[in-house]
Structure formats: C-alpha cells, structure tokens
Amino acid sequence: MIARCLAGTLLGFPLSGMLLALGLYWLPGHGQDWLIPVLLLFFPLWVGVMAGSYMFRNGTRAWLALGAANGALFTLLWLSRHLAGA
C-alpha cells in the first residue's frame, strides 16, 4: 500500500504539472489569460492522481503505469516545444 501511495505522490506531481502545461500550451495565446485558473487546478489534479494510484493492483503496476505516463508526457511536451519552434 505504501508503494502505491509513494507512486501517486512522487510521480503524480510532475504528471499533474505536465498535463496542465500542455493544456496551457494548446490554449489560444498559449494560455496567458488562463494561468491563474490552471494553477488553481494543480492541487486537485495532483490529489486525484494520488487517489487514482490506489486503483492499481499493486505498487509495481502503479510505478510502471505512472512512470510510463510521465515519460510519454515529457516526450510530448518536449516535441511540442521543439517542433512548434517555441
């Protein structure tokens, strides 16, 4: 149980940040008018990821799934910055 808790806490933080960063990037004007509302969504999203980590059968699956999601979002964020010329 502690492994799922740690997976949700440690891997949920960057996952939530990247999800919101990608959301800001795809808003018109790159989300400059939406920065404060999106920042207010960070903590509830992080808590949701932490709570969702308990849906996995064991800690290993939680670490693998959240780690893969982090890797995919880091890659997508990197590609969106470098291919769009931002």
N, CA, C and O atoms as a GROMACS GRO file, in nm:
protein
  344
    1MET      N    1   0.082  -0.119   0.000
    1MET     CA    2   0.000   0.000   0.000
    1MET      C    3   0.087   0.127   0.000
    1MET      O    4   0.053   0.226  -0.064
    2ILE      N    5   0.199   0.122   0.071
    2ILE     CA    6   0.286   0.240   0.074
    2ILE      C    7   0.350   0.265  -0.063
    2ILE      O    8   0.379   0.379  -0.098
    3ALA      N    9   0.371   0.160  -0.140
    3ALA     CA   10   0.430   0.177  -0.273
    3ALA      C   11   0.334   0.253  -0.365
    3ALA      O   12   0.377   0.338  -0.443
    4ARG      N   13   0.205   0.222  -0.356
    4ARG     CA   14   0.107   0.296  -0.438
    4ARG      C   15   0.097   0.441  -0.393
    4ARG      O   16   0.082   0.532  -0.475
    5CYS      N   17   0.105   0.462  -0.262
    5CYS     CA   18   0.100   0.598  -0.208
    5CYS      C   19   0.218   0.680  -0.258
    5CYS      O   20   0.201   0.795  -0.301
    6LEU      N   21   0.336   0.623  -0.251
    6LEU     CA   22   0.456   0.693  -0.297
    6LEU      C   23   0.454   0.716  -0.449
    6LEU      O   24   0.498   0.820  -0.497
    7ALA      N   25   0.404   0.618  -0.523
    7ALA     CA   26   0.395   0.634  -0.668
    7ALA      C   27   0.303   0.750  -0.703
    7ALA      O   28   0.337   0.834  -0.787
    8GLY      N   29   0.188   0.755  -0.639
    8GLY     CA   30   0.095   0.864  -0.666
    8GLY      C   31   0.150   1.000  -0.624
    8GLY      O   32   0.127   1.100  -0.692
    9THR      N   33   0.222   1.002  -0.513
    9THR     CA   34   0.274   1.129  -0.463
    9THR      C   35   0.394   1.176  -0.545
    9THR      O   36   0.398   1.291  -0.590
   10LEU      N   37   0.490   1.090  -0.564
   10LEU     CA   38   0.614   1.131  -0.631
   10LEU      C   39   0.600   1.143  -0.782
   10LEU      O   40   0.657   1.234  -0.843
   11LEU      N   41   0.525   1.053  -0.844
   11LEU     CA   42   0.508   1.060  -0.990
   11LEU      C   43   0.385   1.141  -1.029
   11LEU      O   44   0.373   1.184  -1.144
   12GLY      N   45   0.294   1.162  -0.936
   12GLY     CA   46   0.176   1.241  -0.966
   12GLY      C   47   0.204   1.390  -0.976
   12GLY      O   48   0.137   1.462  -1.050
   13PHE      N   49   0.304   1.436  -0.901
   13PHE     CA   50   0.339   1.578  -0.904
   13PHE      C   51   0.383   1.623  -1.043
   13PHE      O   52   0.325   1.717  -1.097
   14PRO      N   53   0.485   1.559  -1.104
   14PRO     CA   54   0.523   1.604  -1.239
   14PRO      C   55   0.416   1.572  -1.343
   14PRO      O   56   0.402   1.645  -1.441
   15LEU      N   57   0.341   1.464  -1.322
   15LEU     CA   58   0.235   1.430  -1.416
   15LEU      C   59   0.129   1.539  -1.420
   15LEU      O   60   0.084   1.579  -1.527
   16SER      N   61   0.090   1.587  -1.304
   16SER     CA   62  -0.010   1.694  -1.297
   16SER      C   63   0.044   1.822  -1.360
   16SER      O   64  -0.027   1.891  -1.434
   17GLY      N   65   0.168   1.854  -1.330
   17GLY     CA   66   0.228   1.974  -1.387
   17GLY      C   67   0.237   1.969  -1.539
   17GLY      O   68   0.211   2.068  -1.607
   18MET      N   69   0.274   1.854  -1.591
   18MET     CA   70   0.286   1.842  -1.737
   18MET      C   71   0.150   1.845  -1.804
   18MET      O   72   0.136   1.904  -1.911
   19LEU      N   73   0.050   1.784  -1.744
   19LEU     CA   74  -0.084   1.789  -1.802
   19LEU      C   75  -0.134   1.934  -1.811
   19LEU      O   76  -0.191   1.975  -1.912
   20LEU      N   77  -0.112   2.009  -1.706
   20LEU     CA   78  -0.155   2.149  -1.707
   20LEU      C   79  -0.069   2.233  -1.801
   20LEU      O   80  -0.120   2.325  -1.864
   21ALA      N   81   0.059   2.203  -1.811
   21ALA     CA   82   0.146   2.277  -1.903
   21ALA      C   83   0.104   2.253  -2.048
   21ALA      O   84   0.102   2.346  -2.129
   22LEU      N   85   0.072   2.129  -2.080
   22LEU     CA   86   0.024   2.101  -2.216
   22LEU      C   87  -0.110   2.167  -2.242
   22LEU      O   88  -0.136   2.214  -2.353
   23GLY      N   89  -0.195   2.170  -2.141
   23GLY     CA   90  -0.323   2.240  -2.157
   23GLY      C   91  -0.304   2.388  -2.181
   23GLY      O   92  -0.373   2.447  -2.265
   24LEU      N   93  -0.212   2.450  -2.109
   24LEU     CA   94  -0.183   2.592  -2.131
   24LEU      C   95  -0.123   2.616  -2.268
   24LEU      O   96  -0.152   2.717  -2.332
   25TYR      N   97  -0.040   2.524  -2.312
   25TYR     CA   98   0.027   2.542  -2.442
   25TYR      C   99  -0.073   2.541  -2.557
   25TYR      O  100  -0.056   2.612  -2.656
   26TRP      N  101  -0.176   2.459  -2.544
   26TRP     CA  102  -0.271   2.447  -2.654
   26TRP      C  103  -0.385   2.547  -2.647
   26TRP      O  104  -0.468   2.549  -2.738
   27LEU      N  105  -0.393   2.629  -2.545
   27LEU     CA  106  -0.493   2.733  -2.539
   27LEU      C  107  -0.452   2.847  -2.631
   27LEU      O  108  -0.333   2.866  -2.656
   28PRO      N  109  -0.548   2.923  -2.681
   28PRO     CA  110  -0.513   3.037  -2.768
   28PRO      C  111  -0.425   3.137  -2.693
   28PRO      O  112  -0.450   3.168  -2.577
   29GLY      N  113  -0.323   3.186  -2.760
   29GLY     CA  114  -0.229   3.279  -2.698
   29GLY      C  115  -0.142   3.210  -2.594
   29GLY      O  116  -0.085   3.276  -2.507
   30HIS      N  117  -0.132   3.079  -2.603
   30HIS     CA  118  -0.057   2.995  -2.511
   30HIS      C  119  -0.102   3.012  -2.366
   30HIS      O  120  -0.023   2.998  -2.273
   31GLY      N  121  -0.230   3.043  -2.349
   31GLY     CA  122  -0.292   3.038  -2.217
   31GLY      C  123  -0.252   3.146  -2.120
   31GLY      O  124  -0.263   3.126  -2.000
   32GLN      N  125  -0.206   3.260  -2.167
   32GLN     CA  126  -0.161   3.365  -2.076
   32GLN      C  127  -0.275   3.416  -1.989
   32GLN      O  128  -0.253   3.452  -1.873
   33ASP      N  129  -0.396   3.420  -2.042
   33ASP     CA  130  -0.510   3.466  -1.963
   33ASP      C  131  -0.561   3.358  -1.869
   33ASP      O  132  -0.639   3.387  -1.779
   34TRP      N  133  -0.520   3.235  -1.890
   34TRP     CA  134  -0.570   3.122  -1.811
   34TRP      C  135  -0.471   3.072  -1.707
   34TRP      O  136  -0.495   2.968  -1.645
   35LEU      N  137  -0.362   3.142  -1.686
   35LEU     CA  138  -0.256   3.092  -1.599
   35LEU      C  139  -0.302   3.071  -1.454
   35LEU      O  140  -0.278   2.964  -1.398
   36ILE      N  141  -0.368   3.168  -1.395
   36ILE     CA  142  -0.410   3.155  -1.255
   36ILE      C  143  -0.516   3.046  -1.239
   36ILE      O  144  -0.502   2.965  -1.147
   37PRO      N  145  -0.620   3.037  -1.323
   37PRO     CA  146  -0.716   2.927  -1.305
   37PRO      C  147  -0.653   2.790  -1.323
   37PRO      O  148  -0.690   2.695  -1.254
   38VAL      N  149  -0.558   2.779  -1.414
   38VAL     CA  150  -0.492   2.650  -1.435
   38VAL      C  151  -0.403   2.616  -1.315
   38VAL      O  152  -0.398   2.500  -1.274
   39LEU      N  153  -0.335   2.714  -1.259
   39LEU     CA  154  -0.254   2.689  -1.140
   39LEU      C  155  -0.341   2.647  -1.022
   39LEU      O  156  -0.298   2.566  -0.939
   40LEU      N  157  -0.461   2.699  -1.013
   40LEU     CA  158  -0.552   2.658  -0.906
   40LEU      C  159  -0.600   2.514  -0.925
   40LEU      O  160  -0.641   2.450  -0.829
   41LEU      N  161  -0.596   2.464  -1.047
   41LEU     CA  162  -0.635   2.326  -1.074
   41LEU      C  163  -0.525   2.225  -1.043
   41LEU      O  164  -0.550   2.105  -1.039
   42PHE      N  165  -0.403   2.273  -1.019
   42PHE     CA  166  -0.291   2.182  -0.999
   42PHE      C  167  -0.312   2.091  -0.878
   42PHE      O  168  -0.300   1.969  -0.890
   43PHE      N  169  -0.342   2.149  -0.763
   43PHE     CA  170  -0.353   2.067  -0.643
   43PHE      C  171  -0.467   1.965  -0.651
   43PHE      O  172  -0.445   1.849  -0.616
   44PRO      N  173  -0.588   2.002  -0.696
   44PRO     CA  174  -0.692   1.899  -0.708
   44PRO      C  175  -0.655   1.788  -0.808
   44PRO      O  176  -0.690   1.672  -0.787
   45LEU      N  177  -0.586   1.824  -0.915
   45LEU     CA  178  -0.543   1.722  -1.011
   45LEU      C  179  -0.441   1.629  -0.948
   45LEU      O  180  -0.447   1.508  -0.968
   46TRP      N  181  -0.348   1.683  -0.873
   46TRP     CA  182  -0.246   1.602  -0.805
   46TRP      C  183  -0.311   1.508  -0.704
   46TRP      O  184  -0.273   1.392  -0.694
   47VAL      N  185  -0.406   1.558  -0.629
   47VAL     CA  186  -0.478   1.474  -0.532
   47VAL      C  187  -0.555   1.364  -0.605
   47VAL      O  188  -0.563   1.252  -0.557
   48GLY      N  189  -0.612   1.397  -0.720
   48GLY     CA  190  -0.682   1.296  -0.800
   48GLY      C  191  -0.590   1.186  -0.849
   48GLY      O  192  -0.627   1.069  -0.850
   49VAL      N  193  -0.471   1.224  -0.891
   49VAL     CA  194  -0.372   1.123  -0.935
   49VAL      C  195  -0.330   1.037  -0.816
   49VAL      O  196  -0.315   0.915  -0.829
   50MET      N  197  -0.310   1.101  -0.700
   50MET     CA  198  -0.273   1.024  -0.581
   50MET      C  199  -0.383   0.926  -0.543
   50MET      O  200  -0.355   0.810  -0.510
   51ALA      N  201  -0.507   0.970  -0.548
   51ALA     CA  202  -0.619   0.881  -0.515
   51ALA      C  203  -0.634   0.772  -0.621
   51ALA      O  204  -0.666   0.658  -0.589
   52GLY      N  205  -0.611   0.807  -0.747
   52GLY     CA  206  -0.621   0.710  -0.855
   52GLY      C  207  -0.513   0.603  -0.852
   52GLY      O  208  -0.530   0.496  -0.909
   53SER      N  209  -0.404   0.632  -0.785
   53SER     CA  210  -0.297   0.532  -0.778
   53SER      C  211  -0.338   0.411  -0.694
   53SER      O  212  -0.275   0.305  -0.705
   54TYR      N  213  -0.440   0.424  -0.613
   54TYR     CA  214  -0.488   0.310  -0.534
   54TYR      C  215  -0.574   0.214  -0.616
   54TYR      O  216  -0.610   0.107  -0.568
   55MET      N  217  -0.606   0.251  -0.738
   55MET     CA  218  -0.683   0.161  -0.824
   55MET      C  219  -0.596   0.052  -0.884
   55MET      O  220  -0.649  -0.046  -0.937
   56PHE      N  221  -0.466   0.066  -0.877
   56PHE     CA  222  -0.378  -0.037  -0.929
   56PHE      C  223  -0.374  -0.156  -0.834
   56PHE      O  224  -0.394  -0.141  -0.714
   57ARG      N  225  -0.348  -0.272  -0.889
   57ARG     CA  226  -0.347  -0.394  -0.809
   57ARG      C  227  -0.234  -0.398  -0.708
   57ARG      O  228  -0.251  -0.446  -0.596
   58ASN      N  229  -0.117  -0.349  -0.748
   58ASN     CA  230  -0.004  -0.345  -0.655
   58ASN      C  231   0.083  -0.224  -0.686
   58ASN      O  232   0.059  -0.151  -0.783
   59GLY      N  233   0.184  -0.204  -0.602
   59GLY     CA  234   0.270  -0.087  -0.617
   59GLY      C  235   0.354  -0.088  -0.743
   59GLY      O  236   0.381   0.017  -0.802
   60THR      N  237   0.395  -0.207  -0.785
   60THR     CA  238   0.478  -0.217  -0.906
   60THR      C  239   0.401  -0.167  -1.028
   60THR      O  240   0.456  -0.094  -1.111
   61ARG      N  241   0.276  -0.206  -1.038
   61ARG     CA  242   0.196  -0.161  -1.153
   61ARG      C  243   0.172  -0.011  -1.148
   61ARG      O  244   0.170   0.056  -1.251
   62ALA      N  245   0.153   0.042  -1.028
   62ALA     CA  246   0.134   0.186  -1.014
   62ALA      C  247   0.259   0.262  -1.058
   62ALA      O  248   0.250   0.360  -1.132
   63TRP      N  249   0.376   0.215  -1.014
   63TRP     CA  250   0.501   0.280  -1.054
   63TRP      C  251   0.523   0.271  -1.204
   63TRP      O  252   0.563   0.368  -1.267
   64LEU      N  253   0.495   0.154  -1.261
   64LEU     CA  254   0.516   0.137  -1.405
   64LEU      C  255   0.420   0.223  -1.486
   64LEU      O  256   0.460   0.289  -1.582
   65ALA      N  257   0.293   0.224  -1.449
   65ALA     CA  258   0.194   0.300  -1.526
   65ALA      C  259   0.217   0.450  -1.513
   65ALA      O  260   0.215   0.522  -1.613
   66LEU      N  261   0.239   0.497  -1.392
   66LEU     CA  262   0.261   0.641  -1.375
   66LEU      C  263   0.396   0.683  -1.433
   66LEU      O  264   0.410   0.794  -1.484
   67GLY      N  265   0.495   0.596  -1.425
   67GLY     CA  266   0.624   0.626  -1.487
   67GLY      C  267   0.614   0.633  -1.638
   67GLY      O  268   0.673   0.721  -1.701
   68ALA      N  269   0.538   0.541  -1.697
   68ALA     CA  270   0.517   0.544  -1.842
   68ALA      C  271   0.438   0.669  -1.884
   68ALA      O  272   0.468   0.729  -1.987
   69ALA      N  273   0.339   0.707  -1.804
   69ALA     CA  274   0.262   0.828  -1.834
   69ALA      C  275   0.352   0.952  -1.825
   69ALA      O  276   0.341   1.042  -1.908
   70ASN      N  277   0.440   0.955  -1.725
   70ASN     CA  278   0.534   1.067  -1.714
   70ASN      C  279   0.628   1.071  -1.835
   70ASN      O  280   0.652   1.178  -1.891
   71GLY      N  281   0.680   0.957  -1.873
   71GLY     CA  282   0.768   0.952  -1.988
   71GLY      C  283   0.699   0.997  -2.116
   71GLY      O  284   0.757   1.071  -2.196
   72ALA      N  285   0.576   0.953  -2.135
   72ALA     CA  286   0.501   0.992  -2.255
   72ALA      C  287   0.472   1.142  -2.255
   72ALA      O  288   0.484   1.207  -2.359
   73LEU      N  289   0.434   1.197  -2.141
   73LEU     CA  290   0.403   1.340  -2.136
   73LEU      C  291   0.529   1.425  -2.148
   73LEU      O  292   0.526   1.531  -2.210
   74PHE      N  293   0.639   1.382  -2.088
   74PHE     CA  294   0.765   1.455  -2.106
   74PHE      C  295   0.803   1.457  -2.254
   74PHE      O  296   0.845   1.561  -2.306
   75THR      N  297   0.789   1.345  -2.322
   75THR     CA  298   0.821   1.339  -2.464
   75THR      C  299   0.728   1.429  -2.544
   75THR      O  300   0.773   1.501  -2.633
   76LEU      N  301   0.598   1.426  -2.514
   76LEU     CA  302   0.502   1.509  -2.586
   76LEU      C  303   0.528   1.657  -2.562
   76LEU      O  304   0.519   1.737  -2.655
   77LEU      N  305   0.560   1.693  -2.439
   77LEU     CA  306   0.590   1.833  -2.408
   77LEU      C  307   0.718   1.878  -2.479
   77LEU      O  308   0.725   1.989  -2.531
   78TRP      N  309   0.818   1.792  -2.480
   78TRP     CA  310   0.943   1.825  -2.549
   78TRP      C  311   0.918   1.841  -2.700
   78TRP      O  312   0.966   1.936  -2.761
   79LEU      N  313   0.843   1.747  -2.757
   79LEU     CA  314   0.814   1.756  -2.900
   79LEU      C  315   0.733   1.880  -2.934
   79LEU      O  316   0.758   1.944  -3.037
   80SER      N  317   0.637   1.915  -2.852
   80SER     CA  318   0.554   2.032  -2.881
   80SER      C  319   0.638   2.160  -2.875
   80SER      O  320   0.612   2.253  -2.951
   81ARG      N  321   0.735   2.167  -2.788
   81ARG     CA  322   0.821   2.285  -2.781
   81ARG      C  323   0.917   2.292  -2.899
   81ARG      O  324   0.936   2.399  -2.956
   82HIS      N  325   0.976   2.180  -2.936
   82HIS     CA  326   1.080   2.182  -3.038
   82HIS      C  327   1.025   2.177  -3.180
   82HIS      O  328   1.087   2.231  -3.272
   83LEU      N  329   0.911   2.116  -3.200
   83LEU     CA  330   0.855   2.113  -3.335
   83LEU      C  331   0.780   2.240  -3.368
   83LEU      O  332   0.772   2.279  -3.485
   84ALA      N  333   0.724   2.306  -3.268
   84ALA     CA  334   0.650   2.428  -3.293
   84ALA      C  335   0.740   2.550  -3.295
   84ALA      O  336   0.698   2.659  -3.334
   85GLY      N  337   0.865   2.533  -3.252
   85GLY     CA  338   0.959   2.643  -3.253
   85GLY      C  339   0.936   2.744  -3.141
   85GLY      O  340   0.964   2.862  -3.157
   86ALA      N  341   0.885   2.695  -3.028
   86ALA     CA  342   0.856   2.786  -2.916
   86ALA      C  343   0.982   2.820  -2.840
   86ALA      O  344   0.976   2.895  -2.742
   0.00000   0.00000   0.00000
